[in-house]
Amino acid sequence: MCRFIAYSGERIFMNTLIFDTSNSLVQQSKKAKMRVNPLNEDGFGLGWYPEHGDRIPGTFVSVEPAWSNRNLSQIASKIPTHHFFAHVRDASIDMTVSQSNCHPFQYGPYLWMHK
């Protein structure tokens, strides 16, 4: 089962919910209780709305596991935002593991994820 965060609120650094809390997205991705293999390791994605007036959100996706990607921890600890999405992927059987399948998706000023 994929796991995700949709955050809208006070300005925070994204690493707070992705890495730093006891029930963070990365902790959940390592301990998926409803699976035989308890890992969500088929990629991740991050999307955020910047604070400098740009209407186009930033995105970063990878097919690596979220917990082993050095760039994710660097980006998430340096970019403050009021609004972001984060996703760890658990690919369905026979589904390709590729960046095109990693949420969130972005078009113009919109970000979205699906279940």
Backbone as CSV, one residue per row, in Angstrom:
resi,resn,N_x,N_y,N_z,CA_x,CA_y,CA_z,C_x,C_y,C_z
1,MET,0.836,-1.164,0.000,0.000,0.000,0.000,0.890,1.239,0.000
2,CYS,0.635,2.167,-0.901,1.353,3.434,-0.928,0.986,4.249,0.304
3,ARG,1.867,5.153,0.653,1.613,6.044,1.793,1.888,7.470,1.339
4,PHE,1.125,8.407,1.902,1.312,9.786,1.481,0.952,10.771,2.586
5,ILE,1.416,12.000,2.387,1.108,13.138,3.251,0.592,14.252,2.357
6,ALA,-0.449,14.900,2.787,-0.899,16.150,2.180,-0.945,17.149,3.334
7,TYR,-0.088,18.156,3.291,0.031,19.114,4.390,-0.338,20.511,3.924
8,SER,-1.137,21.191,4.721,-1.450,22.604,4.514,-1.587,23.229,5.893
9,GLY,-0.744,24.186,6.200,-0.798,24.774,7.537,0.313,25.777,7.759
10,GLU,0.738,25.868,9.004,1.825,26.767,9.365,3.080,26.404,8.586
11,ARG,3.925,27.375,8.370,5.181,27.158,7.644,6.052,26.163,8.418
12,ILE,6.490,25.098,7.732,7.386,24.118,8.333,8.424,23.683,7.301
13,PHE,9.446,23.032,7.782,10.369,22.339,6.893,9.788,20.942,6.691
14,MET,9.793,20.463,5.475,9.122,19.212,5.140,9.693,18.005,5.872
15,ASN,10.975,18.058,6.262,11.584,16.921,6.943,10.905,16.612,8.278
16,THR,10.222,17.582,8.861,9.522,17.356,10.125,8.565,16.178,10.009
17,LEU,7.764,16.122,8.953,6.782,15.048,8.777,7.307,13.882,7.950
18,ILE,8.321,14.130,7.146,8.856,13.062,6.306,9.852,12.195,7.066
19,PHE,10.656,12.798,7.952,11.711,12.061,8.646,11.659,12.125,10.177
20,ASP,11.290,13.256,10.757,11.610,13.521,12.158,10.622,13.017,13.201
21,THR,9.390,12.788,12.873,8.427,12.349,13.880,8.450,10.829,14.022
22,SER,7.953,10.326,15.146,7.982,8.878,15.383,7.117,8.112,14.382
23,ASN,6.114,8.764,13.816,5.247,8.130,12.827,5.437,8.797,11.456
24,SER,6.678,9.182,11.168,6.979,9.894,9.925,6.686,9.027,8.707
25,LEU,6.622,9.668,7.566,6.373,8.940,6.321,7.456,7.893,6.075
26,VAL,8.700,8.215,6.341,9.780,7.261,6.125,9.677,6.094,7.107
27,GLN,9.335,6.359,8.365,9.155,5.259,9.323,8.015,4.338,8.882
28,GLN,6.929,4.922,8.421,5.810,4.109,7.931,6.218,3.285,6.712
29,SER,7.054,3.853,5.857,7.453,3.133,4.646,8.350,1.940,4.958
30,LYS,8.970,1.933,6.121,9.820,0.811,6.533,9.050,-0.254,7.310
31,LYS,7.850,0.061,7.750,7.108,-0.848,8.630,5.660,-1.005,8.205
32,ALA,5.432,-1.286,6.953,4.070,-1.460,6.444,3.493,-2.757,7.020
33,LYS,2.530,-2.650,7.897,2.014,-3.812,8.623,1.042,-4.663,7.819
34,MET,0.502,-4.169,6.727,-0.498,-4.916,5.969,0.127,-5.659,4.787
35,ARG,1.437,-5.878,4.829,2.129,-6.525,3.715,3.010,-7.642,4.226
36,VAL,3.273,-8.608,3.359,4.229,-9.663,3.686,5.629,-9.061,3.749
37,ASN,5.998,-8.297,2.732,7.257,-7.549,2.734,6.931,-6.160,3.271
38,PRO,7.421,-5.794,4.456,6.960,-4.567,5.110,7.584,-3.270,4.596
39,LEU,8.084,-3.241,3.377,8.763,-2.046,2.871,8.022,-1.425,1.699
40,ASN,7.893,-0.105,1.734,7.461,0.656,0.561,8.746,1.179,-0.070
41,GLU,9.232,0.479,-1.096,10.561,0.790,-1.610,10.596,1.062,-3.110
42,ASP,9.444,1.324,-3.712,9.375,1.470,-5.162,9.364,2.924,-5.612
43,GLY,9.989,3.777,-4.851,10.101,5.173,-5.223,9.361,6.090,-4.268
44,PHE,9.524,7.369,-4.501,8.879,8.384,-3.672,8.733,9.656,-4.490
45,GLY,7.991,10.573,-3.946,7.845,11.880,-4.577,7.571,12.942,-3.549
46,LEU,7.921,14.150,-3.907,7.735,15.316,-3.046,7.279,16.458,-3.944
47,GLY,6.267,17.181,-3.533,5.813,18.359,-4.261,5.493,19.455,-3.270
48,TRP,5.869,20.682,-3.569,5.657,21.779,-2.636,5.399,23.069,-3.388
49,TYR,4.721,23.969,-2.703,4.474,25.298,-3.239,5.494,26.239,-2.615
50,PRO,6.305,26.891,-3.452,7.356,27.764,-2.929,6.778,29.022,-2.297
51,GLU,7.573,29.644,-1.468,7.136,30.838,-0.741,7.507,32.143,-1.434
52,HIS,8.166,32.086,-2.559,8.630,33.324,-3.188,7.703,33.831,-4.292
53,GLY,6.425,33.429,-4.252,5.450,33.968,-5.186,5.331,33.216,-6.499
54,ASP,6.077,32.180,-6.686,5.978,31.371,-7.900,4.754,30.471,-7.777
55,ARG,3.831,30.539,-8.718,2.610,29.712,-8.667,2.854,28.258,-9.049
56,ILE,3.984,27.979,-9.693,4.276,26.619,-10.147,4.975,25.861,-9.015
57,PRO,4.399,24.739,-8.584,5.025,23.991,-7.485,6.305,23.291,-7.926
58,GLY,7.182,23.066,-6.950,8.382,22.274,-7.194,8.059,20.808,-6.992
59,THR,8.748,19.938,-7.707,8.580,18.498,-7.516,9.943,17.817,-7.557
60,PHE,10.012,16.695,-6.870,11.200,15.855,-6.876,10.722,14.423,-6.716
61,VAL,11.030,13.562,-7.675,10.631,12.161,-7.615,11.843,11.281,-7.905
62,SER,11.798,10.064,-7.391,12.882,9.116,-7.597,12.337,7.704,-7.457
63,VAL,13.003,6.739,-8.092,12.615,5.338,-7.934,13.365,4.670,-6.783
64,GLU,14.233,5.387,-6.118,14.934,4.855,-4.948,14.002,4.823,-3.736
65,PRO,14.307,4.009,-2.739,13.553,4.099,-1.480,13.779,5.463,-0.825
66,ALA,12.757,6.009,-0.221,12.847,7.342,0.388,13.931,7.405,1.454
67,TRP,14.085,6.337,2.237,15.027,6.375,3.358,16.483,6.358,2.916
68,SER,16.772,6.013,1.675,18.169,5.934,1.246,18.567,7.039,0.272
69,ASN,17.693,7.982,0.013,17.994,9.047,-0.940,18.515,10.274,-0.195
70,ARG,19.788,10.546,-0.347,20.426,11.671,0.347,19.832,13.016,-0.077
71,ASN,19.453,13.132,-1.337,18.891,14.394,-1.828,17.549,14.711,-1.178
72,LEU,16.723,13.707,-0.927,15.440,13.952,-0.274,15.641,14.557,1.105
73,SER,16.528,14.004,1.897,16.740,14.553,3.239,17.309,15.968,3.175
74,GLN,18.162,16.240,2.196,18.709,17.593,2.049,17.634,18.594,1.633
75,ILE,16.841,18.243,0.633,15.782,19.139,0.160,14.743,19.379,1.256
76,ALA,14.299,18.304,1.888,13.234,18.409,2.888,13.659,19.210,4.110
77,SER,14.946,19.237,4.414,15.415,19.983,5.582,15.784,21.425,5.271
78,LYS,15.736,21.813,4.009,16.147,23.173,3.618,15.033,24.034,3.055
79,ILE,13.908,23.429,2.662,12.851,24.196,2.006,11.650,24.336,2.937
80,PRO,11.377,25.570,3.390,10.174,25.784,4.196,8.968,26.001,3.279
81,THR,7.811,25.543,3.714,6.597,25.727,2.910,5.364,25.644,3.794
82,HIS,4.273,26.157,3.296,2.970,26.043,3.959,2.157,24.882,3.390
83,HIS,2.561,24.398,2.201,1.772,23.380,1.502,2.699,22.397,0.794
84,PHE,2.537,21.091,1.099,3.309,20.101,0.367,2.624,18.741,0.364
85,PHE,3.015,17.939,-0.609,2.623,16.534,-0.725,3.903,15.702,-0.653
86,ALA,3.811,14.538,-0.044,4.913,13.571,-0.085,4.299,12.186,-0.225
87,HIS,5.006,11.295,-0.914,4.448,9.991,-1.262,5.565,8.949,-1.279
88,VAL,5.313,7.782,-0.729,6.200,6.628,-0.920,5.395,5.564,-1.647
89,ARG,6.014,4.950,-2.626,5.294,4.072,-3.542,5.519,2.599,-3.233
90,ASP,4.445,1.870,-3.330,4.464,0.417,-3.291,3.826,-0.033,-4.602
91,ALA,4.659,-0.378,-5.567,4.160,-0.700,-6.909,3.265,-1.932,-6.885
92,SER,2.197,-1.871,-7.638,1.317,-3.024,-7.814,2.059,-4.107,-8.594
93,ILE,1.638,-5.343,-8.425,2.242,-6.456,-9.157,2.135,-6.171,-10.655
94,ASP,3.216,-6.399,-11.358,3.322,-6.192,-12.810,3.311,-4.724,-13.236
95,MET,3.441,-3.798,-12.290,3.524,-2.378,-12.647,4.985,-1.959,-12.714
96,THR,5.305,-1.142,-13.688,6.658,-0.646,-13.878,7.055,0.280,-12.742
97,VAL,8.284,0.162,-12.301,8.842,1.112,-11.339,9.610,2.143,-12.157
98,SER,9.034,3.333,-12.270,9.659,4.407,-13.038,9.251,5.745,-12.446
99,GLN,10.005,6.778,-12.777,9.684,8.104,-12.259,8.301,8.571,-12.704
100,SER,7.864,8.141,-13.868,6.550,8.574,-14.351,5.411,8.032,-13.487
101,ASN,5.677,7.010,-12.672,4.656,6.455,-11.778,4.782,6.952,-10.338
102,CYS,5.700,7.851,-10.071,5.896,8.367,-8.712,5.107,9.659,-8.525
103,HIS,4.256,9.693,-7.536,3.473,10.877,-7.200,4.350,11.846,-6.421
104,PRO,3.996,13.093,-6.276,2.824,13.730,-6.847,3.061,14.117,-8.301
105,PHE,1.949,14.318,-8.972,1.987,14.766,-10.350,1.740,16.268,-10.365
106,GLN,2.279,16.932,-11.363,2.174,18.394,-11.441,1.818,18.800,-12.854
107,TYR,0.888,19.741,-12.966,0.553,20.352,-14.246,0.225,21.807,-13.958
108,GLY,1.011,22.714,-14.525,0.798,24.133,-14.239,0.850,24.366,-12.743
109,PRO,-0.155,25.052,-12.175,-0.127,25.352,-10.739,-0.703,24.232,-9.858
110,TYR,-0.978,23.064,-10.438,-1.655,22.003,-9.699,-0.721,20.853,-9.329
111,LEU,-0.900,20.339,-8.121,-0.283,19.099,-7.663,-1.399,18.143,-7.330
112,TRP,-1.205,16.848,-7.602,-2.194,15.868,-7.175,-1.554,14.496,-7.010
113,MET,-2.247,13.669,-6.239,-1.885,12.272,-6.041,-3.178,11.481,-6.147
114,HIS,-3.070,10.191,-6.389,-4.253,9.334,-6.381,-3.933,8.066,-5.637
115,LYS,-4.963,7.419,-5.204,-4.807,6.186,-4.436,-4.689,5.001,-5.338
